[in-house]
Amino acid sequence: MAIQPKRHQMPVQSAAERAKNFKEVALGYTPELAVAEAERCLNCKNRPCVAGCPVNIAIPDFITKVKEGDFEGAYATISASSSLPAVCGRVCPQESQCESKCTLGIKFEPVAIGRLERFVADYHNANCAEAPSVPQSNGHRVAVIGSGPSGLTCAGDLAKKGYEVTVFEALHVAGGVLVYGIPEFRLPKDIVAKEVEGLKALGVDIQTNVVIGKTLTVDELFEDGYEAVFIGSGAGLPRFMGIPGESLKGVYSANEFLTRSNLMKAYEKGSHTPIMHAARVAVVGGGNVAMDAARTALRLGADKVYIIYRRSMEELPARKEEVEHAQEEGIEFKILNNPVEILGYKNEADRRDPKNGFVTGVKVIKCELGEPDERGRRRPVEIPGSEYVIDVDCVIMSIGTSPNPLIKSTTGGLEVNRHGGIIVDENTGATSREGVFAGGDAVTGAATVILAMGAGKTAAKAIDEYIQNKR
């Protein structure tokens, strides 16, 4: 049978419809579409797609199960390596990982591995009510700090080996960045909750409203009998540009803006969470978080939303699919532009004093691309005299985040780099302090969900070896 050159498209809400609601944009494959897409897989002997997956899912094996209509078998194959398949199928950048290694992609479009993973996970969640069996306890206890993707993965892998795992989460809901950072229209929160419940069914104890470094310290965790600690506390400290006007009312970090919307449901009628429902919004940055913030602002009722990015469209770090969705929804990209000042005033009677006033616009300067930087990206060079003002009443800064300094400041013997990231052995996740491991954004700074999961998986293996070797 001839191979279909193009992948099967996944049904989505129309741009006009979805721009006005927070329902999931992509609607998922039907069983028929999933089988048809699985039939495109060449089932290569060298399995390059597996090498492209940070958690090493046996991709050809699960796709073969889908091809055969054995969707539960496919789920069993995925879940042997991944604790969060429904999440990964939605938010992982497969196009730059497993799908980029797909042999079919040399000549045609690669197999839609992410879409198939999402289908399999959703099918299982909709059709299987059987709880997983709880492994027999091995009598050892491990503490996990943070319930984001790295923490949940580490906890799940250890629980499967019989460890008694307690996850400590600072917020009132488990999920970390999966619940506070990624919008409902990309990752419905009931999906995250379902994945978390699956880990609880394995015996993982999740304690919320516990701030490690305040409520408890790492030292106290060891005193309480935990034999190892994994730090997966993420990177929740927002960065700003340091330009005039960032203290004006109507200036947000993307972290705050998205947390108020995603976790605290600011988009629902009657929500008690303050958030500006602005008419004209500028989002500074070009990553996935910037796309999330811009598309959220649009759904909150903005008439006009701009993405301001200092490089070109080719350099945008956001996923291609998210950029395309944003463009379809009417978000305007102001590329090769860089903010130099946020303009504002206190009130109508006094527009001359912008201190602590309200945003009225953002002054930007045009740029052109110069020589490549140390990472190979061409540097933006500002063009003198090219400044102009974009009229907006809200500015959202999405230029990155850093690890929160609380844990490092309350934990002795923990080495960090100049960005505040915890220094680890990349092969094990071990930190400079014995018995303490770390992974995910707390180490690397803001990165992808699947890379954080890979770090959690690496650390779980190393923690198991560490504890067993101490016996």
Order of alpha helices (4+ residues) and beta strands (2+ residues): alpha-alpha-alpha-alpha-alpha-alpha-alpha-beta-alpha-beta-alpha-alpha-beta-alpha-beta-beta-beta-alpha-beta-alpha-beta-alpha-beta-beta-beta-beta-beta-beta-beta-alpha-beta-alpha-alpha
